Amino acid sequence: MKKVLVLGGGFAGVEAAIYLKKYNYDVTLISDRDYLYIYPTSIWVPTSECSFEDVCMPLADLQKVHNFNLIIDSVESIKAKEQKVYCKNSTYDFEYLVVAMGSGKMKHKGGENTLTICGHPTQSIDIKKRLDELIAKGEGKIAMGFGGNPKDSSNVRGGPAFEVIFNVHHKLKKLGIRDKFELTFFAPMSEPGARMGKQALKMMDMFFNRLNIKRQFGKKIVEFKQSSIEFEDGISIESDLTMFIAAGDGHDVFANSDLPLNETGLIKINDYCEVEHDYDTIGENFKIFAIGDCAAIDGPDWKAKQGHIAEVMARNTAFNINSIENNLDERKGYMGHLNILCVMDSGDGAAFVYRDNKRGLMIPMPIVGHWLKKGWGWYYKNSKLGKIPRIPGL
C-alpha cells in the first residue's frame, strides 16, 4: 500500500486525507493544530453569535471516522529530492506528498496593532474581547478592511472583512448603541470586491450607505498605529479596534524547502495540482501535489481561492494519484471548476454571490440567507463526521 503524506489540517488537507482513504492508501495527515477550524463560520465569534468551540472540529474525531493516521507536529522544511519532510519533533518520508499548508501573510508596518479573522484562529476571540470592551464603554471607532497582493490577486480575503463589519453593525444596532460608534471599512484598492462583478459592486455601495459605514478606498496603507491607520497622502483614520486581513503570500516553510515557487512564494502546479519541477535535477520519483492557498493557481483575473475550490483540488488530487498508481490516463483538473461562490452574511440576512466567466450575481436574501449560512455550518460538520450523507458538489 502506497504511503501518502498530507501536510495541513484545514479544508484542503482534511478533504485530501478523506478521499485518499476512499482509494485505500496509507494516509498520514500532519497538522500543527489538533482541530480543523471552520473559517467561514468564524465570523460570528467576535459578535458572540457562536463560540470558538462551535467552529472547531477535533481532528481526532475525523481520524476515527475516516481512519487516516494523524500526527500533530510543525513542519519546518520540505526536501523534495530526499522525499522527506522535516518537522519539529520528527522526520517523515513519503511516496506521495500533498502539501495543503495554506499561505503566509504579507507583512505591513505596525501589523502588531491589528487583529484578523483570517489568521490564527484564537484571534477571533481577541476581536470579541476588544469589541466587548468597547460595548461596555458605550462608544468607539472601529475600522475593518483587507489588503491586496499586487503579484497575486487570487490570494486576497475580502469577503470575511465585509461580513464581520456588517455583523458588528447588526450587533450594535440590536443593542441600541449603533449611533455611538463610527464604523469604517478600508482597502488599498479603488474598488474592493470588484472580482464579484459590477452588480455586486453597486450593491455593496448601497450596503455601506444604508448602514452608515464610512469608506477609505484607493490609498496605500503606510502604517498601522495603536489608535489609527495611516495612508498615503497624509490620510489617517482613528481606530479603537482595527481588524485587518492581510493578503496571502508564500508560507515561511517554503523558504527552507526545495519546491518550485513563483514570484509570490507559492508552489507552482499544473491543472492536475501536480507540482511542476525539473525532472533532470529531482528525478521521476518526485510525486508531489499542492492544493489550496499554498498553490499558485492559474485562471481569469477575477479568480479567487475559496474553501470549495480547495476541496475540489483535494478530491482531484486523490483521483489523480489513484490514476497514476493504476496506470490510467484520465486526470481531473481544477481550472474548469473556478468560480466565486459564497453566502455573504450580515447578521440579519445575507447575499448570495456567484461569479464565473459568463456572469456575476449578487442576490439579496433577507433573514433566510443568514440561516442558510448557519445551516451550511451544521451540514459541513455533520457530513464530515459521517453523521449525515454528503451532498455531491457541496
C-alpha positions as CSV (number, residue, x, y, z in Angstrom):
1,M,0.0,0.0,0.0
2,K,1.5,3.4,-1.1
3,K,2.3,5.9,1.6
4,V,0.7,9.3,1.2
5,L,1.7,12.2,3.5
6,V,-0.7,15.1,3.7
7,L,0.6,18.4,5.2
8,G,-2.1,20.6,6.7
9,G,-5.3,20.1,8.7
10,G,-7.5,22.7,7.0
11,F,-10.3,22.3,4.4
12,A,-7.9,21.1,1.7
13,G,-5.8,18.7,3.8
14,V,-8.6,17.0,5.5
15,E,-10.6,16.6,2.3
16,A,-7.5,15.1,0.6
17,A,-7.0,12.6,3.5
18,I,-10.6,11.6,3.5
19,Y,-10.7,10.9,-0.3
20,L,-7.3,9.2,-0.4
21,K,-8.5,6.8,2.2
22,K,-11.5,6.0,0.0
23,Y,-8.9,4.7,-2.5
24,N,-7.3,2.6,0.3
25,Y,-4.0,4.3,0.6
26,D,-1.9,4.5,3.7
27,V,-2.6,8.2,4.6
28,T,-0.9,10.2,7.3
29,L,-2.1,13.8,8.0
30,I,0.3,16.2,9.8
31,S,-1.1,19.3,11.3
32,D,0.3,21.9,13.7
33,R,-3.2,22.2,15.3
34,D,-5.3,19.4,16.7
35,Y,-8.5,20.8,15.2
36,L,-10.0,21.8,11.9
37,Y,-11.1,25.5,12.1
38,I,-14.2,26.4,10.0
39,Y,-13.2,29.9,8.9
40,P,-16.4,30.7,7.0
41,T,-18.5,30.5,10.2
42,S,-15.8,32.1,12.5
43,I,-17.3,35.5,11.5
44,W,-19.8,35.1,14.3
45,V,-17.2,34.5,17.1
46,P,-16.5,38.3,17.5
47,T,-20.2,39.1,17.9
48,S,-20.8,36.2,20.3
49,E,-23.4,34.6,18.0
50,C,-21.3,31.4,18.2
51,S,-18.5,30.2,20.4
52,F,-14.9,29.4,19.4
53,E,-15.7,25.7,20.1
54,D,-18.6,25.9,17.7
55,V,-16.2,26.5,14.8
56,C,-13.6,23.9,15.7
57,M,-13.7,20.2,14.8
58,P,-11.2,17.9,16.6
59,L,-9.0,16.2,14.1
60,A,-9.1,13.1,16.3
61,D,-12.8,12.8,15.7
62,L,-12.3,13.0,11.9
63,Q,-9.5,10.5,12.2
64,K,-11.8,8.0,13.9
65,V,-14.4,8.3,11.2
66,H,-12.2,8.2,8.2
67,N,-9.3,6.0,9.5
68,F,-6.3,8.1,8.4
69,N,-3.2,8.4,10.6
70,L,-2.9,11.7,12.5
71,I,0.3,13.4,13.7
72,I,0.3,16.8,15.5
73,D,3.6,18.4,14.6
74,S,5.0,21.5,13.0
75,V,6.6,21.3,9.5
76,E,9.9,23.1,9.3
77,S,11.1,22.1,5.8
78,I,10.2,20.0,2.8
79,K,13.0,18.3,0.9
80,A,11.7,17.0,-2.4
81,K,14.9,15.5,-3.6
82,E,15.2,13.5,-0.4
83,Q,11.5,12.7,-0.3
84,K,11.4,13.8,3.3
85,V,9.5,16.3,5.4
86,Y,11.3,17.7,8.4
87,C,9.1,18.6,11.4
88,K,9.8,19.9,14.9
89,N,9.5,16.5,16.5
90,S,10.5,14.1,13.8
91,T,11.2,13.4,10.1
92,Y,8.8,11.7,7.8
93,D,9.3,10.1,4.4
94,F,6.7,9.6,1.7
95,E,5.9,8.1,-1.7
96,Y,3.3,10.8,-2.4
97,L,3.2,14.2,-0.8
98,V,0.2,16.5,-0.7
99,V,1.0,20.0,0.5
100,A,-2.0,21.8,1.9
101,M,-0.5,24.1,4.5
102,G,-2.2,27.4,3.5
103,S,-0.3,30.5,2.8
104,G,1.7,33.1,4.7
105,K,0.6,36.7,5.1
106,M,2.1,39.9,3.7
107,K,3.8,42.0,6.3
108,H,2.7,45.5,7.0
109,K,4.3,48.1,9.2
110,G,2.6,48.2,12.6
111,G,0.7,44.9,11.8
112,E,1.0,44.0,15.5
113,N,-1.6,46.7,16.2
114,T,-4.2,44.8,14.2
115,L,-6.3,41.7,14.7
116,T,-7.5,39.4,11.9
117,I,-10.4,37.0,11.4
118,C,-8.3,35.0,8.8
119,G,-5.1,34.4,10.8
120,H,-4.5,32.2,13.8
121,P,-8.0,31.0,15.0
122,T,-7.6,32.4,18.5
123,Q,-7.5,36.0,17.1
124,S,-11.3,35.7,16.7
125,I,-11.5,35.5,20.5
126,D,-9.3,38.6,20.8
127,I,-11.5,40.6,18.4
128,K,-14.5,39.5,20.5
129,K,-12.8,40.7,23.7
130,R,-11.9,44.1,22.2
131,L,-15.4,44.6,20.8
132,D,-17.0,43.7,24.2
133,E,-14.7,46.2,25.9
134,L,-15.9,49.0,23.5
135,I,-19.5,47.9,24.0
136,A,-19.1,48.1,27.8
137,K,-17.6,51.6,27.3
138,G,-20.6,52.6,25.2
139,E,-18.8,54.2,22.3
140,G,-15.8,53.8,19.9
141,K,-14.3,53.8,16.5
142,I,-13.9,50.6,14.6
143,A,-12.1,50.1,11.4
144,M,-12.0,46.9,9.4
145,G,-10.6,46.0,6.0
146,F,-8.3,43.9,3.9
147,G,-5.1,44.3,1.8
148,G,-4.0,43.2,-1.6
149,N,-1.1,41.4,-3.2
150,P,0.0,43.1,-6.5
151,K,1.7,39.9,-7.5
152,D,-1.2,37.6,-6.9
153,S,-4.7,38.9,-6.6
154,S,-6.2,35.4,-6.1
155,N,-4.8,35.2,-2.5
156,V,-6.9,38.0,-1.1
157,R,-9.7,37.6,1.5
158,G,-12.2,40.4,1.3
159,G,-15.4,38.6,2.0
160,P,-14.8,37.9,5.7
161,A,-13.9,41.5,6.3
162,F,-17.3,42.6,4.8
163,E,-19.1,40.0,6.8
164,V,-17.6,40.9,10.2
165,I,-18.2,44.6,9.9
166,F,-21.8,44.0,8.8
167,N,-22.3,41.7,11.7
168,V,-20.8,44.2,14.1
169,H,-23.2,46.8,12.8
170,H,-26.1,44.4,13.4
171,K,-25.0,43.7,16.9
172,L,-24.6,47.3,17.8
173,K,-28.0,48.1,16.3
174,K,-29.6,45.4,18.3
175,L,-28.0,46.8,21.5
176,G,-29.4,50.2,20.6
177,I,-25.9,51.9,20.6
178,R,-25.1,51.9,16.9
179,D,-25.2,55.7,16.8
180,K,-22.4,55.8,19.4
181,F,-20.0,54.0,17.1
182,E,-18.1,55.1,14.0
183,L,-17.6,52.2,11.6
184,T,-15.1,52.5,8.7
185,F,-14.2,49.9,6.0
186,F,-10.9,50.3,4.3
187,A,-8.9,48.8,1.5
188,P,-5.9,50.0,-0.7
189,M,-7.6,49.1,-4.0
190,S,-10.1,51.6,-5.5
191,E,-12.9,49.0,-5.9
192,P,-12.6,46.3,-3.2
193,G,-14.8,43.4,-4.2
194,A,-14.6,44.1,-7.9
195,R,-13.9,40.4,-8.6
196,M,-17.5,39.7,-7.6
197,G,-18.7,41.7,-10.6
198,K,-20.3,45.1,-11.4
199,Q,-23.7,44.2,-9.9
200,A,-22.0,43.2,-6.6
201,L,-20.0,46.5,-6.5
202,K,-23.2,48.6,-6.9
203,M,-25.0,46.6,-4.2
204,M,-22.0,46.8,-1.8
205,D,-22.1,50.6,-2.2
206,M,-25.8,50.5,-1.3
207,F,-25.0,48.4,1.8
208,F,-22.4,50.9,3.0
209,N,-24.7,53.8,2.5
210,R,-27.7,52.2,4.2
211,L,-25.7,51.0,7.2
212,N,-23.8,54.3,7.6
213,I,-20.4,52.7,7.2
214,K,-17.6,55.1,6.1
215,R,-15.2,54.0,3.4
216,Q,-11.5,54.6,2.7
217,F,-10.5,53.1,-0.6
218,G,-7.8,53.6,-3.2
219,K,-4.9,54.7,-1.0
220,K,-1.8,52.6,0.0
221,I,-1.6,51.7,3.7
222,V,1.5,53.2,5.2
223,E,1.3,52.1,8.8
224,F,-1.0,50.7,11.5
225,K,-0.6,52.5,14.8
226,Q,-2.1,51.7,18.1
227,S,-5.1,54.0,17.6
228,S,-5.0,54.9,13.9
229,I,-4.4,53.7,10.4
230,E,-2.1,55.9,8.3
231,F,-2.5,56.0,4.5
232,E,-0.5,57.8,1.8
233,D,-1.2,61.4,1.0
234,G,-1.4,62.1,4.8
235,I,-4.8,60.4,5.2
236,S,-5.5,59.0,8.7
237,I,-8.3,57.0,10.3
238,E,-8.7,56.9,14.1
239,S,-9.5,53.4,15.4
240,D,-10.0,51.9,18.8
241,L,-10.3,48.4,17.2
242,T,-8.6,47.6,13.9
243,M,-9.3,44.3,12.1
244,F,-7.2,43.8,9.0
245,I,-7.0,40.7,6.7
246,A,-3.6,40.8,5.0
247,A,-3.3,39.3,1.6
248,G,-1.6,35.9,1.3
249,D,1.9,35.1,0.0
250,G,4.3,32.2,0.3
251,H,4.4,30.1,3.5
252,D,7.5,30.6,5.6
253,V,8.3,26.9,5.4
254,F,8.7,27.1,1.7
255,A,11.8,29.3,2.0
256,N,13.5,26.3,3.7
257,S,12.4,23.9,1.1
258,D,13.3,22.9,-2.5
259,L,9.9,23.2,-4.1
260,P,9.5,25.3,-7.2
261,L,7.9,28.6,-6.3
262,N,6.5,31.6,-8.2
263,E,7.5,35.2,-7.5
264,T,4.9,35.4,-4.7
265,G,6.4,32.3,-3.0
266,L,3.5,30.0,-3.8
267,I,4.1,26.4,-5.2
268,K,3.9,26.0,-8.9
269,I,1.4,23.4,-10.1
270,N,-0.3,22.3,-13.3
271,D,-4.1,21.9,-13.8
272,Y,-3.9,18.5,-12.0
273,C,-2.3,20.0,-8.9
274,E,1.0,18.3,-9.7
275,V,4.0,20.3,-8.6
276,E,6.0,21.5,-11.6
277,H,9.6,20.6,-11.4
278,D,12.8,19.8,-13.3
279,Y,13.0,16.1,-13.8
280,D,16.7,16.2,-14.6
281,T,17.6,17.6,-11.2
282,I,15.0,15.9,-9.0
283,G,14.1,12.7,-10.8
284,E,11.0,10.8,-11.9
285,N,10.0,9.8,-8.3
286,F,9.1,13.3,-7.4
287,K,5.4,12.8,-6.7
288,I,4.2,15.9,-5.0
289,F,0.9,17.8,-5.2
290,A,0.0,21.2,-3.8
291,I,-3.6,22.3,-3.1
292,G,-5.5,25.2,-1.5
293,D,-4.0,28.5,-0.6
294,C,-0.3,27.3,-0.8
295,A,-0.6,26.7,-4.5
296,A,-0.2,29.2,-7.3
297,I,-3.4,28.9,-9.4
298,D,-4.0,30.0,-13.0
299,G,-7.2,31.3,-14.4
300,P,-9.1,34.6,-15.2
301,D,-8.3,37.9,-13.5
302,W,-11.2,37.5,-11.1
303,K,-10.1,34.1,-9.8
304,A,-10.2,33.6,-6.0
305,K,-9.1,31.0,-3.6
306,Q,-12.0,29.7,-1.6
307,G,-12.8,26.6,0.5
308,H,-14.9,24.9,-2.1
309,I,-12.1,25.3,-4.7
310,A,-9.6,23.8,-2.2
311,E,-11.8,20.8,-1.7
312,V,-12.2,20.3,-5.5
313,M,-8.4,20.3,-5.7
314,A,-8.2,17.8,-2.9
315,R,-10.7,15.4,-4.4
316,N,-9.0,15.7,-7.8
317,T,-5.6,15.1,-6.3
318,A,-6.8,11.8,-4.7
319,F,-8.3,10.8,-8.1
320,N,-5.1,11.7,-10.0
321,I,-2.8,9.8,-7.5
322,N,-5.0,6.7,-7.9
323,S,-4.9,7.1,-11.7
324,I,-1.1,7.3,-11.6
325,E,-0.9,4.2,-9.4
326,N,-3.2,2.2,-11.7
327,N,-1.5,3.4,-14.9
328,L,-4.7,5.2,-16.1
329,D,-4.6,8.1,-18.4
330,E,-7.6,10.1,-17.0
331,R,-6.8,13.1,-14.9
332,K,-9.0,15.8,-13.3
333,G,-8.1,19.5,-13.3
334,Y,-9.2,22.3,-11.1
335,M,-9.4,25.1,-13.7
336,G,-12.8,24.1,-15.0
337,H,-14.2,24.5,-11.5
338,L,-13.0,28.0,-10.9
339,N,-15.8,30.3,-9.7
340,I,-16.6,32.6,-6.8
341,L,-19.4,31.2,-4.6
342,C,-20.3,32.4,-1.2
343,V,-23.2,33.5,1.1
344,M,-22.1,36.9,2.5
345,D,-23.7,37.2,5.9
346,S,-24.8,40.4,7.5
347,G,-26.3,39.1,10.8
348,D,-29.9,39.9,9.8
349,G,-29.7,38.4,6.3
350,A,-27.2,37.6,3.6
351,A,-26.4,38.0,-0.1
352,F,-25.8,35.1,-2.5
353,V,-22.6,35.9,-4.5
354,Y,-21.6,34.0,-7.7
355,R,-19.1,34.7,-10.4
356,D,-17.8,32.8,-13.3
357,N,-16.6,33.6,-16.9
358,K,-20.2,34.2,-18.1
359,R,-21.8,36.3,-15.3
360,G,-21.6,37.8,-11.9
361,L,-24.5,37.7,-9.5
362,M,-25.3,39.2,-6.1
363,I,-28.8,38.3,-4.9
364,P,-30.0,39.8,-1.6
365,M,-31.6,37.3,0.8
366,P,-33.3,38.6,4.0
367,I,-33.1,36.6,7.2
368,V,-33.4,33.3,5.3
369,G,-29.9,33.9,4.0
370,H,-28.4,34.2,7.5
371,W,-30.0,30.9,8.5
372,L,-28.9,29.3,5.2
373,K,-25.3,30.0,6.1
374,K,-25.9,28.7,9.6
375,G,-27.3,25.6,8.1
376,W,-24.3,25.2,5.9
377,G,-22.0,25.2,9.0
378,W,-24.1,22.5,10.6
379,Y,-24.1,20.5,7.4
380,Y,-20.3,20.8,7.0
381,K,-19.5,19.5,10.5
382,N,-22.0,16.6,10.4
383,S,-21.3,15.5,6.9
384,K,-17.6,15.5,7.5
385,L,-18.2,13.3,10.6
386,G,-20.3,10.9,8.6
387,K,-23.4,11.7,10.6
388,I,-25.4,12.7,7.5
389,P,-24.9,12.0,3.8
390,R,-22.7,14.3,1.8
391,I,-24.5,16.2,-1.0
392,P,-22.4,15.9,-4.2
393,G,-20.6,19.1,-5.0
394,L,-21.4,20.8,-1.7
